[in-house]
Amino acid sequence: MNIRESLEKIISVSIETVVKNNNIELEATPAASLERPRDESNGDWASTVAMRFAKQAKMNPRELASQIVDNIPENDMIASLEIAGPGFINIRLTDSTLQSVVSSIRNEGANYGRGSIPEGSRSVNLEYISANPTGPMHVGHGRWATLGDAMARVMRHAGYDVFEEFYVNDHGNQMNVFGNSVSVRYMQLLGHNIEMPEQCYGGSYVIDIARTIIDEMGNVFESMSDDDRAKEFRDIAYKMMLDSQKNLLSRYGVTFDRWFSESTLYKVADDDKSAIERALEVMRGKGFIYEKEGATWFRSTAFDDEKDRVLIKKDGEFTYFMSDVAYHYDKICRGFDHLIDIWGADHHGYIKRCEAMLAAWGYPGRLEIVLGQLVNLYRDGEAVRMSKRTGEMVTFEELIDEVGVDATRFLMLSRSSDQQIDFDIEQAKKKDASNPVYYVQYAHARICSIIRKGYEAKFGEGSLDGRAETCESMDDLTSELIASDTDLSALTHDTELSLIRTMSDFGELIELAARDRAPFRLTHYSEKLASQFHSFYTECKVISDDVATTKARLALCDATRKLLELTLSLMGISAPCRM
């Protein structure tokens, strides 16, 4: 139980006492509902319960607040209580309560702030990126990769069981066009005068694929018919592009539990039915399928969609939506409690029909769509449209080649998914406090430097012997330097207590960021944590002749280091020990 929950429990006991003493009849006891005061001088927490409860209690809010304060049970958490304004209850914590946060972080480490989600809502299938395997990933895919991976990390820390999935769109005519595009470039590179067809993938990457095939397999496909060669290259180029996507994402720190192939939905299984046919059969059994003008339709208007949707065209060809139907039914059959899809904002028109298909099966509310807005690239304030190398779009790979993984991740997470991101490449490369990821990482590296100095001050110069270069070795070093039961009573300076208050908010931050699918909040939190540490370091000398204060402040530094490392890791960002 965190500090806020413990305080709310104490106040709830007082509210129950007030209700009993005044014979107030209520259906339910009002919640304490604590919030942070805007001004720290008003205390650590504030409750508006008296103002919310006064009308039901038929009492003046200040009088009610006074009774609640008078009936607070004895405890060692609250230093003082004050009634302010129309009935706010301002709460100031004891220093020891705040100081205990430092011990908790040091003892729990990477488990600090972990939550627990009840059965029945815990198992989540999170599908994101799902780029077509017909070309390189663009910068928008990079945003979905960052958002999905960070969302999964945060939700796991909050207690969800998250299964990450990439949907590979490897079925349909686009794959035939891709294979034919590579075939034409292959023949051109071998000296044949062949024009690229109007329907093709014309990017320079197609030439690169064709050249790789020649380098690795020579001209063995030259004598084939155009159709046979295109079919061969469809499979070869598909595998090459998929491998390229996997390698890029692995480099970016993103891995999936499953790469789900769309084409498998059309393969007949042991029951002589494909996944497409099984999903259609179940939906038909629910009464939401009908035939009209030679096509097969889904009655999605029964679930507030603007119009019914075609599943099978007149010519017998399945629509893209039919693939979506079968794919999501497959997910449901795999036993997930909740499905989350991250889509680009241009897919917003598909939301209603996809929600309708789950409702038709009897699972309303089980599908959640998170829409991600665009990324606008800039260089020193000037819009970037094309790659300098290829003259085409800037790819996700080119961006991280130039900027690096950490800066790309941080800036891709700097805003809510429903807001566009203006990503300035030159800003992201700066090595100063104007670059937020550098600013946060520098705080971590500075703490590591302080701890190394503290270690040498205690054990002598040269005692480090090259240690403390990684977070793991820093943990070993701090366990030798700072006892787990270090007396923290010296931590009473305003900057120390402000830093600890922010540290104590981490558990609630994780809970809400997971609930709201909002990992962007961690970027703002890490910047605040770094800023407050820098303020503390400016105001308070860590290593001094005062042994007790030195030990306490080193413990505070260590707790801040661990929390910065944890926060960064939940964003998939490294925590360097030197910069």
Secondary structure as GFF3:
##gff-version 3
##sequence-region A 1 579
A	DSSP	alpha_helix	3	21	.	.	.	ID=ss1
A	DSSP	beta_strand	34	35	.	.	.	ID=ss2
A	DSSP	three_ten_helix	40	42	.	.	.	ID=ss3
A	DSSP	beta_strand	45	47	.	.	.	ID=ss4
A	DSSP	alpha_helix	49	57	.	.	.	ID=ss5
A	DSSP	alpha_helix	61	70	.	.	.	ID=ss6
A	DSSP	beta_strand	78	84	.	.	.	ID=ss7
A	DSSP	beta_strand	88	93	.	.	.	ID=ss8
A	DSSP	alpha_helix	95	108	.	.	.	ID=ss9
A	DSSP	three_ten_helix	109	111	.	.	.	ID=ss10
A	DSSP	beta_strand	123	127	.	.	.	ID=ss11
A	DSSP	alpha_helix	139	158	.	.	.	ID=ss12
A	DSSP	beta_strand	161	168	.	.	.	ID=ss13
A	DSSP	alpha_helix	173	189	.	.	.	ID=ss14
A	DSSP	alpha_helix	204	217	.	.	.	ID=ss15
A	DSSP	alpha_helix	226	251	.	.	.	ID=ss16
A	DSSP	beta_strand	258	261	.	.	.	ID=ss17
A	DSSP	three_ten_helix	262	266	.	.	.	ID=ss18
A	DSSP	alpha_helix	275	285	.	.	.	ID=ss19
A	DSSP	beta_strand	289	292	.	.	.	ID=ss20
A	DSSP	beta_strand	295	298	.	.	.	ID=ss21
A	DSSP	three_ten_helix	300	303	.	.	.	ID=ss22
A	DSSP	beta_strand	309	312	.	.	.	ID=ss23
A	DSSP	alpha_helix	320	333	.	.	.	ID=ss24
A	DSSP	beta_strand	338	344	.	.	.	ID=ss25
A	DSSP	three_ten_helix	345	350	.	.	.	ID=ss26
A	DSSP	alpha_helix	351	361	.	.	.	ID=ss27
A	DSSP	beta_strand	367	372	.	.	.	ID=ss28
A	DSSP	beta_strand	375	379	.	.	.	ID=ss29
A	DSSP	beta_strand	382	383	.	.	.	ID=ss30
A	DSSP	alpha_helix	396	403	.	.	.	ID=ss31
A	DSSP	alpha_helix	405	412	.	.	.	ID=ss32
A	DSSP	beta_strand	421	424	.	.	.	ID=ss33
A	DSSP	alpha_helix	425	429	.	.	.	ID=ss34
A	DSSP	alpha_helix	436	459	.	.	.	ID=ss35
A	DSSP	alpha_helix	471	481	.	.	.	ID=ss36
A	DSSP	alpha_helix	494	504	.	.	.	ID=ss37
A	DSSP	alpha_helix	506	515	.	.	.	ID=ss38
A	DSSP	alpha_helix	521	539	.	.	.	ID=ss39
A	DSSP	alpha_helix	547	570	.	.	.	ID=ss40
###
